[in-house]
Amino acid sequence: MVGLEFLDRDLKRHDQRLCCHPLQMTAPEDVRSDYATLPRGSPLPWLIIGALVLGWLATFAMARARIVDEQQRTADALKGNDDVMGRLHTAVSERKKSETELEEARAANAKLEERIEVLQTQLKNKDEEVTRLKNARGSRR
């Protein structure tokens, strides 16, 4: 009956191979060593770990891209801010220059107003003198 023992043992192994874990797609293979026969483990945990690592790498790559994009937008905003500040400083200096010119124009206008008053007074005096001289000439005749 030695032949039946081998046949029975082979059938049990065959049944063990067909009975597998629900998540395992194929029957486990046996790993043979000199000391014992060890069933090979499922590759599913390694696949899950690999998928997680790939997911993390993709997440980190997208985060890095967003950070670089945000840094670029910040640099563009700072450049735009510098441009606006430059234009603001130019406008402020032009306004100060205009205010100085306005003060100079007001001072010149005040001098001209004084000159007009002086000339009007002189004209009035001359008209009075002309009138007086006409009256003096008319009384001589």
N, CA and C atoms as a LAMMPS dump frame, in Angstrom:
ITEM: TIMESTEP
0
ITEM: NUMBER OF ATOMS
423
ITEM: BOX BOUNDS ff ff ff
-5.0000000000000000e+02 5.0000000000000000e+02
-5.0000000000000000e+02 5.0000000000000000e+02
-5.0000000000000000e+02 5.0000000000000000e+02
ITEM: ATOMS id mol type element x y z
1 1 1 N 0.789 -1.192 0
2 1 2 C 0 0 0
3 1 3 C 0.838 1.266 0
4 2 1 N 2.042 1.1 -0.302
5 2 2 C 2.929 2.249 -0.365
6 2 3 C 2.498 3.173 -1.483
7 3 1 N 2.03 2.653 -2.555
8 3 2 C 1.6 3.477 -3.68
9 3 3 C 0.39 4.317 -3.338
10 4 1 N -0.493 3.807 -2.464
11 4 2 C -1.673 4.564 -2.088
12 4 3 C -1.334 5.749 -1.194
13 5 1 N -0.336 5.6 -0.345
14 5 2 C 0.068 6.717 0.513
15 5 3 C 0.543 7.897 -0.335
16 6 1 N 1.326 7.584 -1.334
17 6 2 C 1.804 8.676 -2.201
18 6 3 C 0.648 9.333 -2.946
19 7 1 N -0.265 8.519 -3.398
20 7 2 C -1.417 9.038 -4.11
21 7 3 C -2.281 9.896 -3.192
22 8 1 N -2.501 9.415 -1.957
23 8 2 C -3.299 10.174 -0.997
24 8 3 C -2.618 11.494 -0.644
25 9 1 N -1.321 11.469 -0.422
26 9 2 C -0.571 12.695 -0.098
27 9 3 C -0.614 13.679 -1.26
28 10 1 N -0.479 13.179 -2.472
29 10 2 C -0.536 14.05 -3.648
30 10 3 C -1.911 14.682 -3.798
31 11 1 N -2.964 13.93 -3.504
32 11 2 C -4.318 14.481 -3.59
33 11 3 C -4.542 15.57 -2.54
34 12 1 N -4.01 15.365 -1.336
35 12 2 C -4.153 16.38 -0.289
36 12 3 C -3.424 17.662 -0.7
37 13 1 N -2.25 17.527 -1.241
38 13 2 C -1.516 18.708 -1.71
39 13 3 C -2.284 19.413 -2.816
40 14 1 N -2.836 18.623 -3.707
41 14 2 C -3.612 19.207 -4.803
42 14 3 C -4.826 19.956 -4.253
43 15 1 N -5.489 19.391 -3.263
44 15 2 C -6.628 20.068 -2.649
45 15 3 C -6.191 21.345 -1.936
46 16 1 N -5.042 21.316 -1.275
47 16 2 C -4.541 22.511 -0.58
48 16 3 C -4.215 23.613 -1.59
49 17 1 N -3.698 23.232 -2.709
50 17 2 C -3.362 24.222 -3.731
51 17 3 C -4.618 24.876 -4.292
52 18 1 N -5.658 24.124 -4.464
53 18 2 C -6.883 24.67 -5.012
54 18 3 C -7.639 25.502 -3.981
55 19 1 N -7.476 25.184 -2.726
56 19 2 C -8.125 25.961 -1.665
57 19 3 C -7.215 27.138 -1.359
58 20 1 N -7.643 28.282 -1.743
59 20 2 C -6.768 29.448 -1.574
60 20 3 C -7.521 30.569 -0.891
61 21 1 N -6.781 31.592 -0.556
62 21 2 C -7.328 32.799 0.086
63 21 3 C -8.264 33.5 -0.884
64 22 1 N -9.376 34.108 -0.413
65 22 2 C -10.334 34.719 -1.347
66 22 3 C -9.713 35.84 -2.189
67 23 1 N -8.72 36.536 -1.658
68 23 2 C -8.103 37.622 -2.417
69 23 3 C -7.007 37.127 -3.344
70 24 1 N -6.595 35.902 -3.19
71 24 2 C -5.519 35.362 -3.997
72 24 3 C -6.089 34.83 -5.305
73 25 1 N -5.444 35.208 -6.398
74 25 2 C -5.966 34.871 -7.709
75 25 3 C -5.605 33.441 -8.12
76 26 1 N -4.428 32.98 -7.726
77 26 2 C -4.007 31.638 -8.13
78 26 3 C -3.701 30.816 -6.883
79 27 1 N -3.565 29.552 -7.089
80 27 2 C -3.234 28.668 -5.974
81 27 3 C -1.81 28.947 -5.53
82 28 1 N -1.539 28.925 -4.231
83 28 2 C -0.179 29.213 -3.777
84 28 3 C 0.785 28.125 -4.241
85 29 1 N 1.983 28.567 -4.522
86 29 2 C 3.005 27.619 -4.93
87 29 3 C 3.792 27.228 -3.684
88 30 1 N 4.338 26.071 -3.714
89 30 2 C 5.14 25.618 -2.587
90 30 3 C 6.588 26.017 -2.807
91 31 1 N 7.195 26.451 -1.733
92 31 2 C 8.619 26.732 -1.767
93 31 3 C 9.285 25.568 -1.044
94 32 1 N 10.128 24.855 -1.746
95 32 2 C 10.748 23.677 -1.154
96 32 3 C 12.132 24.031 -0.621
97 33 1 N 12.399 23.568 0.549
98 33 2 C 13.736 23.709 1.114
99 33 3 C 14.163 22.335 1.634
100 34 1 N 15.33 22.271 2.151
101 34 2 C 15.816 20.981 2.66
102 34 3 C 15.071 20.564 3.922
103 35 1 N 14.561 21.52 4.667
104 35 2 C 13.984 21.197 5.967
105 35 3 C 12.468 21.079 5.948
106 36 1 N 11.811 21.997 5.235
107 36 2 C 10.355 21.953 5.287
108 36 3 C 9.783 22.533 4.001
109 37 1 N 8.566 22.226 3.761
110 37 2 C 7.857 22.793 2.623
111 37 3 C 7.039 23.971 3.151
112 38 1 N 7.335 25.189 2.641
113 38 2 C 6.651 26.398 3.102
114 38 3 C 5.773 26.934 1.979
115 39 1 N 4.543 27.26 2.278
116 39 2 C 3.713 27.85 1.226
117 39 3 C 4.174 29.278 0.922
118 40 1 N 4.169 29.631 -0.35
119 40 2 C 4.559 30.983 -0.764
120 40 3 C 3.414 31.937 -0.436
121 41 1 N 3.767 33.165 0.037
122 41 2 C 2.747 34.133 0.421
123 41 3 C 2.131 34.827 -0.786
124 42 1 N 1.07 35.521 -0.533
125 42 2 C 0.344 36.232 -1.576
126 42 3 C 1.098 37.503 -1.982
127 43 1 N 1.109 37.861 -3.26
128 43 2 C 1.762 39.111 -3.685
129 43 3 C 0.876 40.343 -3.439
130 44 1 N -0.351 40.134 -2.986
131 44 2 C -1.287 41.238 -2.808
132 44 3 C -0.781 42.317 -1.833
133 45 1 N -0.22 41.98 -0.667
134 45 2 C 0.277 43.046 0.216
135 45 3 C 1.362 43.894 -0.449
136 46 1 N 2.231 43.245 -1.214
137 46 2 C 3.285 44.011 -1.897
138 46 3 C 2.694 44.91 -2.98
139 47 1 N 1.663 44.421 -3.65
140 47 2 C 0.995 45.257 -4.652
141 47 3 C 0.322 46.469 -3.995
142 48 1 N -0.298 46.244 -2.84
143 48 2 C -0.932 47.356 -2.126
144 48 3 C 0.115 48.374 -1.673
145 49 1 N 1.209 47.881 -1.126
146 49 2 C 2.29 48.79 -0.694
147 49 3 C 2.83 49.564 -1.882
148 50 1 N 3.034 48.871 -3.003
149 50 2 C 3.524 49.551 -4.215
150 50 3 C 2.554 50.613 -4.695
151 51 1 N 1.251 50.297 -4.671
152 51 2 C 0.242 51.269 -5.099
153 51 3 C 0.238 52.475 -4.163
154 52 1 N 0.359 52.238 -2.867
155 52 2 C 0.407 53.348 -1.901
156 52 3 C 1.628 54.234 -2.139
157 53 1 N 2.781 53.593 -2.357
158 53 2 C 3.998 54.374 -2.603
159 53 3 C 3.855 55.202 -3.879
160 54 1 N 3.303 54.598 -4.932
161 54 2 C 3.079 55.348 -6.169
162 54 3 C 2.095 56.493 -5.948
163 55 1 N 1.058 56.248 -5.15
164 55 2 C 0.101 57.313 -4.824
165 55 3 C 0.763 58.45 -4.076
166 56 1 N 1.61 58.103 -3.109
167 56 2 C 2.319 59.147 -2.362
168 56 3 C 3.25 59.935 -3.27
169 57 1 N 3.958 59.22 -4.129
170 57 2 C 4.867 59.912 -5.047
171 57 3 C 4.097 60.854 -5.976
172 58 1 N 2.96 60.395 -6.476
173 58 2 C 2.14 61.259 -7.344
174 58 3 C 1.636 62.465 -6.57
175 59 1 N 1.208 62.259 -5.326
176 59 2 C 0.731 63.366 -4.493
177 59 3 C 1.853 64.37 -4.244
178 60 1 N 3.025 63.881 -3.912
179 60 2 C 4.159 64.78 -3.671
180 60 3 C 4.554 65.522 -4.941
181 61 1 N 4.489 64.847 -6.08
182 61 2 C 4.837 65.517 -7.34
183 61 3 C 3.835 66.623 -7.65
184 62 1 N 2.541 66.347 -7.442
185 62 2 C 1.533 67.386 -7.691
186 62 3 C 1.675 68.54 -6.709
187 63 1 N 1.968 68.221 -5.445
188 63 2 C 2.153 69.28 -4.448
189 63 3 C 3.357 70.134 -4.811
190 64 1 N 4.423 69.517 -5.25
191 64 2 C 5.625 70.251 -5.655
192 64 3 C 5.306 71.162 -6.842
193 65 1 N 4.549 70.65 -7.799
194 65 2 C 4.172 71.462 -8.962
195 65 3 C 3.316 72.646 -8.532
196 66 1 N 2.409 72.433 -7.59
197 66 2 C 1.576 73.541 -7.11
198 66 3 C 2.41 74.572 -6.37
199 67 1 N 3.388 74.113 -5.595
200 67 2 C 4.26 75.048 -4.87
201 67 3 C 5.072 75.872 -5.86
202 68 1 N 5.614 75.23 -6.877
203 68 2 C 6.394 75.958 -7.886
204 68 3 C 5.501 76.965 -8.609
205 69 1 N 4.279 76.555 -8.935
206 69 2 C 3.333 77.46 -9.595
207 69 3 C 3.007 78.649 -8.696
208 70 1 N 2.788 78.384 -7.425
209 70 2 C 2.477 79.463 -6.475
210 70 3 C 3.667 80.41 -6.323
211 71 1 N 4.875 79.859 -6.307
212 71 2 C 6.059 80.711 -6.228
213 71 3 C 6.174 81.586 -7.471
214 72 1 N 5.864 81.04 -8.635
215 72 2 C 5.916 81.822 -9.877
216 72 3 C 4.881 82.936 -9.848
217 73 1 N 3.67 82.61 -9.393
218 73 2 C 2.627 83.65 -9.314
219 73 3 C 3.005 84.723 -8.304
220 74 1 N 3.634 84.33 -7.202
221 74 2 C 4.079 85.305 -6.202
222 74 3 C 5.157 86.205 -6.791
223 75 1 N 6.084 85.623 -7.532
224 75 2 C 7.136 86.426 -8.167
225 75 3 C 6.535 87.4 -9.176
226 76 1 N 5.556 86.93 -9.955
227 76 2 C 4.893 87.821 -10.915
228 76 3 C 4.153 88.947 -10.199
229 77 1 N 3.493 88.622 -9.095
230 77 2 C 2.764 89.64 -8.332
231 77 3 C 3.733 90.664 -7.746
232 78 1 N 4.869 90.195 -7.238
233 78 2 C 5.856 91.127 -6.687
234 78 3 C 6.429 92.031 -7.772
235 79 1 N 6.657 91.465 -8.963
236 79 2 C 7.154 92.273 -10.071
237 79 3 C 6.121 93.326 -10.456
238 80 1 N 4.857 92.902 -10.533
239 80 2 C 3.786 93.856 -10.835
240 80 3 C 3.679 94.928 -9.765
241 81 1 N 3.852 94.525 -8.505
242 81 2 C 3.809 95.477 -7.404
243 81 3 C 4.96 96.476 -7.529
244 82 1 N 6.148 95.994 -7.885
245 82 2 C 7.286 96.894 -8.067
246 82 3 C 7.016 97.881 -9.199
247 83 1 N 6.404 97.399 -10.288
248 83 2 C 6.071 98.291 -11.4
249 83 3 C 5.086 99.371 -10.957
250 84 1 N 4.067 98.957 -10.21
251 84 2 C 3.064 99.919 -9.742
252 84 3 C 3.695 100.916 -8.782
253 85 1 N 4.558 100.434 -7.9
254 85 2 C 5.216 101.34 -6.948
255 85 3 C 6.124 102.322 -7.687
256 86 1 N 6.785 101.859 -8.74
257 86 2 C 7.617 102.761 -9.542
258 86 3 C 6.781 103.847 -10.19
259 87 1 N 5.64 103.455 -10.754
260 87 2 C 4.755 104.449 -11.359
261 87 3 C 4.194 105.401 -10.311
262 88 1 N 3.916 104.876 -9.112
263 88 2 C 3.411 105.72 -8.034
264 88 3 C 4.461 106.749 -7.629
265 89 1 N 5.707 106.32 -7.482
266 89 2 C 6.776 107.261 -7.116
267 89 3 C 6.951 108.322 -8.208
268 90 1 N 6.843 107.902 -9.466
269 90 2 C 6.944 108.855 -10.569
270 90 3 C 5.801 109.86 -10.503
271 91 1 N 4.597 109.388 -10.249
272 91 2 C 3.438 110.272 -10.168
273 91 3 C 3.567 111.232 -8.99
274 92 1 N 4.073 110.737 -7.856
275 92 2 C 4.254 111.602 -6.684
276 92 3 C 5.283 112.689 -6.978
277 93 1 N 6.394 112.315 -7.624
278 93 2 C 7.419 113.322 -7.939
279 93 3 C 6.886 114.336 -8.958
280 94 1 N 6.096 113.873 -9.929
281 94 2 C 5.494 114.805 -10.891
282 94 3 C 4.5 115.732 -10.199
283 95 1 N 3.758 115.212 -9.225
284 95 2 C 2.811 116.049 -8.484
285 95 3 C 3.562 117.107 -7.687
286 96 1 N 4.655 116.727 -7.022
287 96 2 C 5.443 117.707 -6.268
288 96 3 C 5.996 118.775 -7.201
289 97 1 N 6.449 118.34 -8.373
290 97 2 C 6.965 119.289 -9.353
291 97 3 C 5.844 120.234 -9.796
292 98 1 N 4.653 119.697 -10.03
293 98 2 C 3.514 120.525 -10.431
294 98 3 C 3.133 121.495 -9.318
295 99 1 N 3.165 121.035 -8.068
296 99 2 C 2.857 121.918 -6.944
297 99 3 C 3.872 123.05 -6.853
298 100 1 N 5.142 122.731 -7.084
299 100 2 C 6.183 123.775 -7.066
300 100 3 C 5.935 124.773 -8.185
301 101 1 N 5.634 124.274 -9.372
302 101 2 C 5.343 125.163 -10.496
303 101 3 C 4.105 126.012 -10.213
304 102 1 N 3.098 125.427 -9.554
305 102 2 C 1.889 126.171 -9.204
306 102 3 C 2.216 127.293 -8.223
307 103 1 N 3.037 127.006 -7.228
308 103 2 C 3.434 128.052 -6.268
309 103 3 C 4.201 129.157 -6.977
310 104 1 N 5.096 128.77 -7.883
311 104 2 C 5.85 129.785 -8.636
312 104 3 C 4.906 130.619 -9.497
313 105 1 N 3.918 129.96 -10.125
314 105 2 C 2.959 130.681 -10.959
315 105 3 C 2.099 131.615 -10.108
316 106 1 N 1.709 131.185 -8.925
317 106 2 C 0.929 132.046 -8.03
318 106 3 C 1.749 133.253 -7.59
319 107 1 N 3.026 133.008 -7.27
320 107 2 C 3.89 134.123 -6.871
321 107 3 C 4.044 135.109 -8.032
322 108 1 N 4.243 134.582 -9.247
323 108 2 C 4.369 135.459 -10.419
324 108 3 C 3.053 136.196 -10.662
325 109 1 N 1.928 135.531 -10.45
326 109 2 C 0.619 136.153 -10.619
327 109 3 C 0.422 137.272 -9.603
328 110 1 N 0.844 137.041 -8.362
329 110 2 C 0.732 138.074 -7.325
330 110 3 C 1.582 139.293 -7.697
331 111 1 N 2.804 139.055 -8.21
332 111 2 C 3.663 140.17 -8.635
333 111 3 C 3.014 140.937 -9.78
334 112 1 N 2.409 140.184 -10.717
335 112 2 C 1.745 140.841 -11.842
336 112 3 C 0.521 141.629 -11.373
337 113 1 N -0.213 141.116 -10.383
338 113 2 C -1.36 141.837 -9.829
339 113 3 C -0.897 143.145 -9.193
340 114 1 N 0.207 143.065 -8.452
341 114 2 C 0.765 144.289 -7.852
342 114 3 C 1.186 145.268 -8.938
343 115 1 N 1.825 144.76 -9.955
344 115 2 C 2.283 145.623 -11.059
345 115 3 C 1.082 146.27 -11.753
346 116 1 N -0.015 145.483 -11.922
347 116 2 C -1.232 146.023 -12.542
348 116 3 C -1.787 147.161 -11.679
349 117 1 N -1.835 146.938 -10.354
350 117 2 C -2.339 147.979 -9.46
351 117 3 C -1.485 149.238 -9.539
352 118 1 N -0.168 149.039 -9.57
353 118 2 C 0.736 150.202 -9.67
354 118 3 C 0.497 150.928 -10.979
355 119 1 N 0.386 150.17 -12.072
356 119 2 C 0.179 150.797 -13.376
357 119 3 C -1.194 151.475 -13.456
358 120 1 N -2.203 150.869 -12.843
359 120 2 C -3.521 151.501 -12.826
360 120 3 C -3.48 152.809 -12.024
361 121 1 N -2.762 152.779 -10.906
362 121 2 C -2.623 154.003 -10.108
363 121 3 C -1.895 155.072 -10.913
364 122 1 N -0.825 154.662 -11.609
365 122 2 C -0.086 155.623 -12.443
366 122 3 C -0.962 156.149 -13.558
367 123 1 N -1.746 155.266 -14.179
368 123 2 C -2.647 155.689 -15.247
369 123 3 C -3.682 156.685 -14.714
370 124 1 N -4.225 156.384 -13.547
371 124 2 C -5.205 157.27 -12.937
372 124 3 C -4.573 158.631 -12.646
373 125 1 N -3.359 158.591 -12.105
374 125 2 C -2.654 159.843 -11.824
375 125 3 C -2.387 160.622 -13.115
376 126 1 N -1.989 159.912 -14.151
377 126 2 C -1.714 160.573 -15.435
378 126 3 C -3.009 161.158 -16.007
379 127 1 N -4.12 160.389 -15.897
380 127 2 C -5.4 160.906 -16.39
381 127 3 C -5.808 162.154 -15.619
382 128 1 N -5.598 162.128 -14.324
383 128 2 C -5.923 163.307 -13.517
384 128 3 C -5.03 164.49 -13.915
385 129 1 N -3.777 164.195 -14.175
386 129 2 C -2.851 165.269 -14.576
387 129 3 C -3.239 165.825 -15.933
388 130 1 N -3.623 164.92 -16.844
389 130 2 C -4.058 165.362 -18.171
390 130 3 C -5.32 166.211 -18.02
391 131 1 N -6.244 165.769 -17.223
392 131 2 C -7.483 166.518 -17.014
393 131 3 C -7.162 167.873 -16.378
394 132 1 N -6.298 167.915 -15.411
395 132 2 C -5.917 169.151 -14.756
396 132 3 C -5.23 170.086 -15.742
397 133 1 N -4.361 169.521 -16.58
398 133 2 C -3.665 170.355 -17.561
399 133 3 C -4.644 170.882 -18.597
400 134 1 N -5.614 170.101 -19.005
401 134 2 C -6.635 170.566 -19.941
402 134 3 C -7.467 171.675 -19.33
403 135 1 N -7.811 171.487 -18.08
404 135 2 C -8.57 172.511 -17.384
405 135 3 C -7.741 173.786 -17.239
406 136 1 N -6.455 173.632 -16.974
407 136 2 C -5.591 174.797 -16.803
408 136 3 C -5.414 175.477 -18.162
409 137 1 N -5.343 174.769 -19.212
410 137 2 C -5.186 175.334 -20.547
411 137 3 C -6.496 175.991 -20.978
412 138 1 N -7.597 175.364 -20.658
413 138 2 C -8.882 175.917 -21.013
414 138 3 C -9.176 177.196 -20.2
415 139 1 N -8.704 177.359 -19.044
416 139 2 C -8.959 178.554 -18.258
417 139 3 C -8.024 179.661 -18.724
418 140 1 N -6.932 179.432 -19.359
419 140 2 C -6.046 180.433 -19.897
420 140 3 C -6.649 181.031 -21.137
421 141 1 N -7.373 180.511 -21.829
422 141 2 C -7.89 181.045 -23.058
423 141 3 C -9.009 181.893 -22.834
